[in-house]
Amino acid sequence: MKKYLAIVLMVVLAGTTAWAAFPEKPLTHIIPASAGGGFDLSSRVVSVGWEKLLGQPVKFEYVPGASGMIGFGKLMSKPADGYTTIITAISMQAMNINTGGSKVGWKDLAFIGNLINDPDVLLVHKESPWKTVQEFIEAGRKAQKPLTISTSHPKAVTTFAAKIFVALTGINAKVVAFDGAKARDALAGKQVDACVGPYFSSSSKKDFIKALASFTKTKVWSGLWDVPTLSEATGKAFPSMVEPFALMVRAETVKAAPQAYKTLVSTFKAATGAPETKTMADKQGMTPFLDYWTPEECDAFVKEFQEVWDKYKSLMN
């Protein structure tokens, strides 16, 4: 009996030691998009500080396609040992789940934390006749021909936000879905009247476009475009439509590799405030958008977004 207990104790201690040493090899970080996009840039910003804290490199694996769903399929095919992570916009994944585009639900995922928060804004061309969102709404209400508002995908957060905007303002407008950044390209090329897009991600076209208002609860960073929130500008209660970039692992990791999960959470939090991360964020112009959230805060956002979806989902039919 004593010999049996000793063996059991040795096995338990061996397992504990193994997880205490996590990570013992490089991590694989899945980017469910092509290189050079927002997920890639933000991942590079945090990885410079995170690798130092982990003591291991973070290797990127680009898995674009199907609005990120191919990347999530890749994540679910990997062991739940903490060595594979993924980044996405929480609201983007919520849209995929709610519209039936994702087989990976929230029960399958566990948050490590949120890195940045990119708020959606209403954009027009710099040479457009509308200087304020009020002028744009007034023109839209009087328009005989529908104004065109570009968005990044038929089932994107920006499309949802644009349709809510049209419904709450009563303007005569048509929402036209493009493919990712092509929505901003269309506005820069004057192919559409307006665009709903993420603030930071739209900044690459700042020489051609400008924001009129934000889909946020409070005023966004004014360093690029100094604009009011839609609620302030219209007096109507607009929901907050933002795109938080969070890192996740398979939900099974929390139970199967608890120490690994705790290490990922604690080191990620420290990495978001690391000097190396801040330096890289400054170079990318991302510093105003750094917004660390705990896993619990990420879960709370999911619930909040779901309430918005339940209220306005008929607009997406």
C-alpha positions in Angstrom: 0.0 0.0 0.0 2.8 2.4 1.0 4.6 1.6 -2.3 1.4 2.3 -4.3 0.9 5.7 -2.5 4.5 6.6 -3.2 4.1 5.9 -6.9 0.9 7.9 -7.0 2.7 10.8 -5.3 5.6 10.6 -7.7 3.2 10.8 -10.7 1.4 13.8 -9.2 4.6 15.6 -8.4 5.9 14.9 -11.9 2.8 16.4 -13.4 3.0 19.4 -11.2 6.6 20.0 -12.0 5.9 19.7 -15.7 3.2 22.4 -15.6 5.3 24.6 -13.3 7.9 24.7 -16.0 5.5 25.9 -18.6 6.4 26.8 -21.3 9.1 24.4 -22.2 8.9 25.0 -25.9 7.8 27.8 -28.3 4.1 28.8 -28.4 2.1 28.7 -31.7 0.0 31.8 -32.1 -2.7 31.5 -34.8 -3.6 34.7 -36.7 -6.8 33.9 -38.6 -6.0 36.3 -41.3 -3.3 37.2 -43.8 0.0 38.8 -42.6 0.1 42.6 -42.3 -3.4 43.1 -41.0 -4.7 44.3 -37.6 -4.4 40.9 -35.9 -0.8 40.5 -37.1 0.3 44.0 -36.1 -1.3 43.9 -32.6 0.1 40.4 -32.0 3.6 41.7 -32.9 3.1 44.6 -30.5 2.4 42.3 -27.5 4.8 39.5 -28.4 7.9 41.5 -28.0 7.2 41.8 -24.3 5.4 38.5 -23.9 8.3 36.4 -25.2 10.6 37.9 -22.7 8.2 37.0 -19.8 7.5 33.5 -21.1 11.1 32.7 -21.8 10.1 31.2 -25.1 9.4 32.5 -28.6 5.9 33.0 -29.9 5.7 31.7 -33.5 3.0 33.1 -35.7 0.9 30.8 -37.9 -1.3 32.6 -40.5 -4.5 30.8 -41.2 -6.8 33.2 -43.2 -10.2 32.4 -44.6 -13.9 32.1 -43.8 -13.9 35.2 -41.5 -11.4 33.5 -39.2 -13.2 30.2 -39.0 -10.4 28.2 -40.6 -8.1 29.5 -37.9 -10.4 28.5 -35.2 -10.7 25.1 -36.7 -6.9 24.9 -36.5 -7.0 25.9 -32.8 -9.5 23.2 -32.0 -7.4 20.5 -33.7 -4.5 21.2 -31.3 -4.0 19.8 -27.8 -5.5 21.8 -25.0 -2.1 22.2 -23.3 -1.7 26.0 -23.6 0.9 25.9 -26.4 -1.6 27.2 -29.0 -3.3 30.6 -28.9 -5.4 32.6 -31.3 -6.3 36.3 -31.6 -9.6 37.7 -32.9 -12.0 40.6 -32.4 -14.4 39.4 -29.8 -17.3 41.1 -31.5 -16.3 39.5 -34.8 -16.4 36.1 -33.3 -19.8 36.9 -31.7 -21.1 37.8 -35.1 -19.9 34.6 -36.5 -21.5 32.6 -33.8 -24.8 34.5 -33.9 -25.1 34.3 -37.7 -24.3 30.6 -37.8 -20.9 31.0 -39.4 -18.9 29.4 -36.6 -18.9 25.9 -35.3 -16.7 27.1 -32.4 -18.9 28.6 -29.7 -18.0 30.5 -26.5 -18.2 27.2 -24.5 -15.2 26.0 -26.6 -13.0 29.0 -25.9 -11.3 30.6 -22.9 -10.0 34.2 -22.8 -6.4 35.0 -22.0 -7.1 38.7 -22.1 -7.8 41.7 -24.4 -5.0 43.8 -25.9 -6.6 46.7 -27.9 -10.0 48.2 -28.5 -10.8 49.5 -31.9 -14.1 51.5 -31.9 -16.3 51.7 -35.0 -16.7 55.1 -36.5 -18.8 56.7 -39.3 -16.4 57.9 -42.1 -16.8 60.1 -45.1 -14.4 61.4 -47.7 -12.4 64.5 -46.8 -13.9 66.3 -49.8 -17.5 65.3 -49.0 -20.0 68.2 -48.4 -20.8 66.9 -44.8 -18.7 68.4 -42.1 -20.7 66.9 -39.2 -22.7 63.8 -38.6 -25.8 66.0 -38.2 -25.3 67.3 -41.7 -24.9 63.8 -43.0 -28.1 62.6 -41.3 -30.1 65.6 -42.6 -28.9 64.9 -46.1 -29.7 61.2 -45.7 -33.3 62.0 -44.6 -33.8 64.3 -47.6 -32.1 62.0 -50.2 -34.2 60.9 -53.1 -31.6 58.3 -54.0 -30.2 56.1 -51.2 -26.8 57.1 -49.8 -24.3 54.2 -49.9 -22.5 53.1 -46.8 -19.6 50.6 -47.2 -18.8 47.9 -44.6 -16.2 45.1 -44.5 -18.3 42.0 -44.8 -22.0 41.0 -45.0 -21.9 39.6 -41.5 -19.3 42.0 -40.0 -19.7 44.1 -36.9 -19.4 47.1 -39.2 -22.4 46.0 -41.2 -24.4 45.4 -38.0 -23.4 48.9 -36.8 -24.2 50.5 -40.1 -27.7 49.0 -40.2 -28.4 50.1 -36.6 -27.3 53.6 -37.7 -29.7 53.7 -40.6 -32.6 52.4 -38.5 -32.1 54.8 -35.6 -31.6 57.9 -37.8 -34.2 57.1 -40.4 -32.0 58.1 -43.3 -32.4 56.8 -46.9 -29.3 54.7 -47.2 -28.1 51.3 -48.5 -25.4 49.3 -46.8 -22.9 47.8 -49.2 -20.6 45.1 -48.0 -17.1 44.8 -49.4 -14.1 42.6 -48.4 -12.2 43.9 -45.4 -10.2 47.0 -46.1 -11.7 47.4 -49.5 -14.6 49.1 -47.8 -12.3 52.0 -46.8 -10.7 51.9 -50.3 -14.1 52.3 -51.8 -14.6 55.4 -49.7 -11.2 56.8 -50.5 -11.9 56.3 -54.2 -15.3 58.1 -53.8 -17.2 55.0 -54.9 -19.5 55.3 -51.8 -20.9 58.1 -49.7 -19.8 56.9 -46.4 -18.2 53.9 -44.6 -18.5 52.3 -41.1 -15.1 51.0 -40.1 -12.8 50.6 -37.1 -11.0 53.8 -36.0 -7.4 52.6 -35.8 -7.7 50.3 -38.8 -9.1 53.2 -40.9 -6.3 55.5 -40.0 -4.2 54.2 -42.9 -6.5 56.1 -45.2 -6.4 59.4 -43.2 -5.2 61.4 -46.2 -8.5 60.7 -48.0 -11.1 60.1 -45.3 -12.3 61.5 -42.0 -14.6 60.3 -39.2 -17.8 62.1 -38.2 -18.9 60.2 -35.1 -18.1 57.1 -33.1 -20.3 54.1 -32.0 -19.0 54.3 -28.4 -20.3 55.2 -24.9 -17.6 57.8 -24.4 -15.6 60.0 -26.8 -12.7 58.2 -28.5 -9.1 59.4 -28.8 -9.1 62.8 -30.5 -5.5 62.6 -31.8 -6.6 61.6 -35.3 -10.2 62.7 -35.6 -12.0 64.8 -32.9 -15.5 63.5 -33.1 -18.5 63.1 -30.8 -20.3 59.9 -30.1 -23.4 59.1 -32.0 -25.5 59.3 -28.8 -24.1 62.8 -28.1 -24.6 64.0 -31.6 -28.2 62.7 -32.1 -29.6 62.4 -28.6 -30.5 58.8 -29.3 -29.3 55.8 -27.3 -26.9 54.1 -29.7 -25.3 50.8 -28.6 -21.5 50.7 -28.2 -20.0 49.0 -31.3 -16.3 48.3 -30.7 -13.9 45.6 -31.8 -11.7 44.4 -28.9 -8.7 42.2 -30.0 -8.4 39.3 -27.5 -6.3 36.2 -27.2 -7.9 32.9 -26.5 -7.1 29.2 -26.0 -9.3 26.1 -26.1 -11.6 26.1 -23.1 -10.4 22.6 -22.1 -7.0 24.1 -21.3 -8.4 25.7 -18.1 -9.0 22.2 -16.6 -6.5 20.1 -18.6 -3.6 22.4 -18.0 -4.6 24.9 -15.3 -1.0 26.1 -14.4 -0.3 26.7 -18.1 -3.5 28.7 -18.4 -2.7 30.8 -15.3 0.8 31.4 -16.7 -0.6 32.6 -20.0 -3.0 35.0 -18.3 -0.5 36.5 -15.9 2.3 36.9 -18.4 0.0 38.3 -21.0 -1.3 40.9 -18.5 2.3 41.9 -17.6 3.3 42.0 -21.3 0.6 44.5 -22.2 2.3 47.0 -19.9 5.9 46.0 -20.6 8.3 48.7 -21.9 9.0 46.7 -25.1 5.3 46.5 -25.8 4.8 50.2 -25.3 7.7 51.1 -27.5 6.4 48.9 -30.3 2.8 50.2 -29.9 4.2 53.8 -30.2 5.9 52.9 -33.5 2.6 51.4 -34.8 0.5 54.3 -33.6 -1.4 51.8 -31.5 -0.8 53.2 -28.1 -4.1 55.1 -27.7 -5.9 51.9 -28.4 -4.2 49.6 -25.9 -6.9 48.5 -23.5 -6.1 45.4 -21.4 -9.1 43.4 -20.1 -9.1 40.4 -17.8 -10.7 37.2 -19.0 -13.7 38.1 -16.8 -14.0 41.5 -18.5 -13.9 39.8 -21.9 -16.7 37.4 -20.8 -18.7 40.5 -19.6 -18.3 42.1 -23.1 -19.6 38.9 -24.7 -22.8 39.2 -22.6 -23.2 42.9 -23.4 -22.7 42.3 -27.1 -25.3 39.5 -27.0 -27.8 41.9 -25.6 -27.3 44.3 -28.5 -27.6 41.4 -31.0 -30.8 40.2 -29.4 -32.3 43.7 -29.7 -31.3 44.5 -33.3 -30.7 41.1 -34.9 -33.8 41.5 -37.2 -31.8 44.2 -39.1 -29.4 41.5 -40.3 -32.1 39.4 -42.0 
